[in-house]
């Protein structure tokens, strides 16, 4: 299933993209027993998965919208936690480091960062070094505390595409990254949450990132230093993960010809990120608000 949060003119609601890829069904309109938000669907547990699948299989025509006629928000517009992993691909190491780290580099972003596909990334006045990073987003589907690596993937609701936008100059002011990572609009996510049953192996997804028409990253999730299952197990040994929590799993290194200056975004740019069959997250870059 491909779950979305959409607005057809009457507010944000939970939907699912139908098999033709051009239409969505309003889940709560088709079945009043389904919550009106994607987070509500996740919190309702595995029985709700079957109920949603039944609506998708035989959708009520009155609950269907053309995808082109609605606005897509981030599939989970307000994650409970946004936990991010730094330097998690082979060849993308912290400055001065070459060996595999013992533990993942973990930081957080704030909820004000989240926007959807086709929304604008707003350049702030407080920085002129705004960078982008294409990452696999993992959304937790049920409470996870101290789970084993062997069982970890069973706690995943689904996967999405995430852009970890960063103000590098602000990030580098100190040892803590949260401010440089948490400007408004610095967490694009989407376009859909693809449920885990459609992604049998999250370590087998091709990655392509484009800045305007230039491919700046071409990689695969097989190159992760710490795979998804390990990250869930490790994080849940410290933090009780809840339905709707998001793990952004890190970004691969850019192609060698992308320079330090060229990577920073400018007003009018467009960043496109594709992970396998999860879809493409597209965001334009807009100058600071006047």
PyMOL commands that set and color helices and strands:
alter all, ss='L'
color gray80, all
select helices_A, chain A and resi 27-30+38-43+46-57+61-63+67-69+111-113+152-155+168-171+178-181+196-198+221-223+228-236
alter helices_A, ss='H'
color red, helices_A
select strands_A, chain A and resi 2-7+12-17+23-26+64-66+71-73+82-86+105-108+114-115+121-122+130-131+134-140+156-164+166-167+187-195+206-211+214-220+246-248+270-275+280-286
alter strands_A, ss='S'
color yellow, strands_A
deselect
rebuild
show_as cartoon
